[in-house]
């Protein structure tokens, strides 16, 4: 995913690349999307999240 950050991937594509059972992968991808590690771009499609914008940077707790 890091080599093509703007591309979105289906859960099946990611499972095939990782060599694991797709049912387990889909559950894990959904959890990672809820936690913000991935962005859900459509039904069953995932991508890396974009760079943090001003609103997100202000709420990351890093403070000045």
DSSP file (Angstrom, degrees, kcal/mol; ACC not computed):
  #  RESIDUE AA STRUCTURE BP1 BP2  ACC     N-H-->O    O-->H-N    N-H-->O    O-->H-N    TCO  KAPPA ALPHA  PHI   PSI    X-CA   Y-CA   Z-CA
    1    1 A X    >         0   0    0      0, 0.0     3,-1.0     0, 0.0     6,-0.2   0.000 360.0 360.0 360.0 -38.0    0.0    0.0    0.0
    2    2 A X  G >   +     0   0    0      1,-0.3     3,-0.6     2,-0.1     4,-0.1   0.803 360.0  59.2 -65.9 -27.5    2.8    2.4    0.8
    3    3 A X  G 3  S+     0   0    0      1,-0.3    -1,-0.3     2,-0.1     2,-0.1   0.740 120.4  27.1 -73.1 -20.5    4.3    2.1   -2.7
    4    4 A X  G X  S+     0   0    0     -3,-1.0     3,-1.6     3,-0.1    -1,-0.3  -0.555  73.6 167.6-136.2  68.9    1.0    3.3   -4.2
    5    5 A X  T <  S+     0   0    0     -3,-0.6    43,-0.5     1,-0.3    -1,-0.1   0.714  74.0  53.9 -63.7 -23.0   -0.6    5.5   -1.4
    6    6 A X  T 3  S+     0   0    0     41,-0.1    -1,-0.3    -4,-0.1     2,-0.3   0.577  91.4  91.9 -88.2  -7.7   -3.3    7.1   -3.6
    7    7 A X    <   -     0   0    0     -3,-1.6    41,-0.4    -6,-0.2     2,-0.3  -0.614  67.8-140.9 -86.2 143.5   -4.7    3.8   -4.8
    8    8 A X        -     0   0    0     -2,-0.3     2,-0.3    39,-0.1    39,-0.2  -0.775  16.5-153.5-100.3 154.9   -7.5    2.1   -3.0
    9    9 A X  E     -A   46   0A   0     37,-3.5    37,-3.0    -2,-0.3    32,-0.2  -0.926  12.8-122.8-128.2 145.4   -7.5   -1.7   -2.6
   10   10 A X  E  >  -A   45   0A   0     -2,-0.3     4,-2.1    35,-0.2    35,-0.2  -0.518  30.1-114.9 -80.5 158.0  -10.3   -4.3   -2.1
   11   11 A X  H  > S+     0   0    0     33,-1.5     4,-2.4     1,-0.2     5,-0.2   0.879 117.6  53.7 -59.1 -38.4  -10.2   -6.5    0.9
   12   12 A X  H  > S+     0   0    0     32,-0.2     4,-2.6     2,-0.2    -1,-0.2   0.907 106.4  51.5 -64.3 -42.4   -9.7   -9.5   -1.3
   13   13 A X  H  > S+     0   0    0      1,-0.2     4,-2.3     2,-0.2    -1,-0.2   0.920 112.0  46.8 -59.8 -43.9   -6.6   -7.9   -3.0
   14   14 A X  H  X S+     0   0    0     -4,-2.1     4,-2.1     2,-0.2    -2,-0.2   0.900 111.2  51.1 -66.8 -39.9   -5.1   -7.1    0.4
   15   15 A X  H  X>S+     0   0    0     -4,-2.4     5,-1.8     2,-0.2     4,-1.5   0.918 110.6  49.4 -62.2 -43.3   -5.8  -10.7    1.7
   16   16 A X  H  <5S+     0   0    0     -4,-2.6    -2,-0.2     1,-0.2    -1,-0.2   0.914 111.7  48.2 -62.2 -43.3   -4.2  -12.2   -1.4
   17   17 A X  H  <5S+     0   0    0     -4,-2.3    -1,-0.2     1,-0.2    -2,-0.2   0.849 116.1  43.6 -66.4 -33.9   -1.1  -10.0   -1.0
   18   18 A X  H  <5S-     0   0    0     -4,-2.1    -1,-0.2    -5,-0.2    -2,-0.2   0.643 106.1-129.2 -85.4 -14.8   -0.8  -10.8    2.7
   19   19 A X  T  <5 +     0   0    0     -4,-1.5     2,-0.3     1,-0.3    -3,-0.2   0.851  64.4 122.6  70.8  35.5   -1.5  -14.5    2.1
   20   20 A X  S   <S-     0   0    0     -5,-1.8    -1,-0.3    -6,-0.1    -2,-0.1  -0.844  72.9 -78.2-126.7 164.7   -4.2  -14.8    4.7
   21   21 A X     >  -     0   0    0     -2,-0.3     4,-1.7     1,-0.1     3,-0.4  -0.382  38.1-136.2 -63.2 130.8   -7.9  -15.9    4.7
   22   22 A X  H  > S+     0   0    0      1,-0.2     4,-2.7     2,-0.2     5,-0.2   0.814  98.7  60.7 -64.4 -32.4  -10.0  -13.1    3.4
   23   23 A X  H  > S+     0   0    0      1,-0.2     4,-1.5     2,-0.2    -1,-0.2   0.934 108.5  44.1 -61.6 -44.4  -12.8  -13.4    6.0
   24   24 A X  H  > S+     0   0    0     -3,-0.4     4,-2.1     1,-0.2    -1,-0.2   0.885 113.0  52.9 -65.2 -37.7  -10.3  -12.6    8.8
   25   25 A X  H  X S+     0   0    0     -4,-1.7     4,-3.1     1,-0.2     5,-0.2   0.913 105.3  53.1 -64.5 -44.0   -8.8   -9.8    6.7
   26   26 A X  H  X S+     0   0    0     -4,-2.7     4,-2.0     1,-0.2    -1,-0.2   0.890 109.6  48.8 -61.9 -39.4  -12.1   -8.1    6.1
   27   27 A X  H  X S+     0   0    0     -4,-1.5     4,-1.8    -5,-0.2    -1,-0.2   0.930 114.0  46.0 -64.0 -45.4  -12.8   -8.0    9.8
   28   28 A X  H  X S+     0   0    0     -4,-2.1     4,-2.7     1,-0.2    -2,-0.2   0.900 110.5  52.7 -66.7 -41.0   -9.4   -6.6   10.6
   29   29 A X  H  X S+     0   0    0     -4,-3.1     4,-2.2     1,-0.2    -1,-0.2   0.905 108.1  51.5 -61.1 -41.6   -9.6   -4.0    7.8
   30   30 A X  H  X S+     0   0    0     -4,-2.0     4,-2.1    -5,-0.2    -1,-0.2   0.908 110.9  48.2 -62.0 -41.6  -13.0   -2.7    9.1
   31   31 A X  H  X S+     0   0    0     -4,-1.8     4,-2.0     2,-0.2    -2,-0.2   0.927 110.7  50.2 -64.8 -45.1  -11.5   -2.3   12.6
   32   32 A X  H  X>S+     0   0    0     -4,-2.7     5,-2.0     1,-0.2     6,-1.1   0.862 109.5  52.1 -62.6 -34.7   -8.4   -0.5   11.3
   33   33 A X  H ><5S+     0   0    0     -4,-2.2     3,-0.8     4,-0.2    -1,-0.2   0.911 108.3  50.6 -66.5 -41.8  -10.7    1.9    9.4
   34   34 A X  H 3<5S+     0   0    0     -4,-2.1    -2,-0.2     1,-0.2    -1,-0.2   0.860 111.7  48.5 -62.5 -34.5  -12.7    2.6   12.5
   35   35 A X  H 3<5S-     0   0    0     -4,-2.0    -1,-0.2    -5,-0.1    -2,-0.2   0.569 117.5-113.6 -83.3  -9.0   -9.4    3.4   14.4
   36   36 A X  T <<5S+     0   0    0     -3,-0.8    -3,-0.2    -4,-0.7    13,-0.2   0.495  85.5 117.0  91.9   4.3   -8.2    5.7   11.5
   37   37 A X  S   <S+     0   0    0     -5,-2.0    12,-0.6    -6,-0.2     2,-0.3   0.797  84.9  23.9 -73.1 -27.4   -5.3    3.5   10.4
   38   38 A X  E    S-B   48   0A   0     -6,-1.1     2,-0.4    10,-0.2    -2,-0.3  -0.906  78.0-128.4-130.2 159.2   -7.0    3.1    7.0
   39   39 A X  E     -B   47   0A   0      8,-3.2     8,-2.2    -2,-0.3     2,-0.7  -0.928  18.0-135.6-106.7 134.8   -9.6    5.2    5.1
   40   40 A X  E     +B   46   0A   0     -2,-0.4     6,-0.2     6,-0.2     3,-0.1  -0.820  24.2 178.6 -88.9 117.6  -12.6    3.4    3.7
   41   41 A X  E     -     0   0A   0      4,-1.6     2,-0.3    -2,-0.7     5,-0.2   0.570  61.2 -30.3 -98.1 -11.1  -13.1    4.7    0.2
   42   42 A X  E >  S-B   45   0A   0      3,-1.0     3,-1.8     0, 0.0     2,-0.6  -0.961  99.9 -30.1 178.4-173.6  -16.1    2.6   -0.8
   43   43 A X  T 3  S-     0   0    0      1,-0.3     3,-0.1    -2,-0.3    -2,-0.0  -0.473 131.6 -12.7 -65.3 111.2  -17.9   -0.6   -0.2
   44   44 A X  T 3  S+     0   0    0     -2,-0.6   -33,-1.5     1,-0.2     2,-0.4   0.679 110.8 120.5  71.9  18.4  -15.0   -3.1    0.6
   45   45 A X  E <   -AB  10  42A   0     -3,-1.8    -4,-1.6   -35,-0.2    -3,-1.0  -0.947  37.7-178.5-120.3 136.5  -12.3   -0.6   -0.6
   46   46 A X  E     +AB   9  40A   0    -37,-3.0   -37,-3.5    -2,-0.4     2,-0.3  -0.953   6.4 172.8-135.3 150.8   -9.5    0.7    1.6
   47   47 A X  E     - B   0  39A   0     -8,-2.2    -8,-3.2    -2,-0.3     2,-0.2  -0.937  43.5 -84.3-145.9 166.5   -6.6    3.1    1.2
   48   48 A X  E     - B   0  38A   0    -43,-0.5   -10,-0.2   -41,-0.4   -11,-0.1  -0.530  56.5-104.2 -69.7 143.1   -4.0    4.8    3.4
   49   49 A X        -     0   0    0    -12,-0.6     3,-0.1    -2,-0.2    -1,-0.1  -0.342  37.6-110.1 -67.8 152.9   -5.3    7.9    5.0
   50   50 A X        -     0   0    0      1,-0.2    -1,-0.1    -3,-0.1     3,-0.1  -0.123  49.6 -67.3 -73.0 176.2   -4.2   11.2    3.6
   51   51 A X        -     0   0    0      1,-0.1     2,-0.2     0, 0.0    -1,-0.2  -0.288  64.4 -89.3 -64.1 151.8   -1.9   13.6    5.4
   52   52 A X        -     0   0    0     -3,-0.1    -1,-0.1     4,-0.1     2,-0.1  -0.423  45.0-149.3 -64.8 128.7   -3.2   15.3    8.5
   53   53 A X     >  -     0   0    0     -2,-0.2     4,-2.6    -3,-0.1     5,-0.2  -0.273  35.0 -86.2 -88.2-178.5   -5.0   18.5    7.8
   54   54 A X  H  > S+     0   0    0      1,-0.2     4,-1.8     2,-0.2     5,-0.1   0.878 126.7  51.9 -58.7 -40.0   -5.2   21.5   10.1
   55   55 A X  H  > S+     0   0    0      1,-0.2     4,-0.7     2,-0.2    -1,-0.2   0.911 113.7  42.8 -65.7 -41.2   -8.2   20.2   12.0
   56   56 A X  H >4 S+     0   0    0      1,-0.2     3,-0.8     2,-0.2     4,-0.3   0.895 111.4  54.1 -71.8 -39.3   -6.6   16.9   12.7
   57   57 A X  H >< S+     0   0    0     -4,-2.6     3,-0.8     1,-0.3     5,-0.4   0.846 105.7  54.9 -63.4 -32.7   -3.3   18.4   13.6
   58   58 A X  H 3< S+     0   0    0     -4,-1.8     3,-0.3     1,-0.2    -1,-0.3   0.735 111.5  43.6 -73.0 -21.4   -5.0   20.6   16.1
   59   59 A X  T << S+     0   0    0     -3,-0.8    -1,-0.2    -4,-0.7    -2,-0.2   0.281  83.6  94.9-107.2  10.9   -6.6   17.7   17.9
   60   60 A X  S <  S-     0   0    0     -3,-0.8    -1,-0.2    -4,-0.3    -2,-0.1   0.551  91.1-123.3 -81.9  -4.1   -3.6   15.3   18.0
   61   61 A X  S    S+     0   0    0     -3,-0.3    -3,-0.1    -4,-0.1    -2,-0.1   0.531  78.1 120.1  80.7   5.5   -2.7   16.5   21.5
   62   62 A X        -     0   0    0     -5,-0.4    -4,-0.1     2,-0.0    -3,-0.1   0.810  52.2-169.2 -75.3 -28.6    0.8   17.5   20.5
   63   63 A X              0   0    0      1,-0.2    -4,-0.0    -5,-0.1    -5,-0.0   0.343 360.0 360.0  56.9 162.6    0.2   21.1   21.6
   64   64 A X              0   0    0      0, 0.0    -1,-0.2     0, 0.0    -2,-0.0   0.471 360.0 360.0 -75.6 360.0    2.6   24.0   20.8
